[in-house]
Amino acid sequence: MTNPLLDHLLTRRSALAAFLKAPAPSEEQVETMLTAAARVPDHKKLVPWRFIRFDQKACETLGQFLVARRQEIEPDADEERLAVERDRFLRAPMVIAVVSNARVDAPVPQIEQVLSAGAVCMNLVHAAHALGYNAQWLTEWYAFDGKMREKLGLTGEEQIAGFIHIGTYEGELADRLRPDLDAIVTHWEA
């Protein structure tokens, strides 16, 4: 007996953002994806996460910001390195950030809140795949950069849980070696 959900989970692979092309999901599909992404475990219904969507102009602006930021960090960065920064948000036709807001004053441990944001990222990836697209969950250095946090308007305890790059991938995705269950599963006995 086949099970479409289990088949998906057992075969899901990410395509590198650089290989994701147009078309991107429609507005209706994005709403469906975000609705699915938000259906995650959320102890005490805190909603310790939110989304930031980036349009093409925003992606270009962020690219220029990352070029300037790279020049601050690495004044001798060559043009090739700066081009990488310029294109980071232009690799895929759609980018959605998941922002984690794990509050210290909440009646739920912060780790549970962070894990909930991670589940949002994974649900967003799964929803993109379910609609026939592909996605890659990335953070990279700028997700943890204080000036980038300011640029994106993050406040308080907010952190980037992931930038989800979404688009269309043509061709077969190569699988990677997966963990050997015998190496990662133990049995605890009383």
Disulfide bonds with the S-S distance in Angstrom:
none
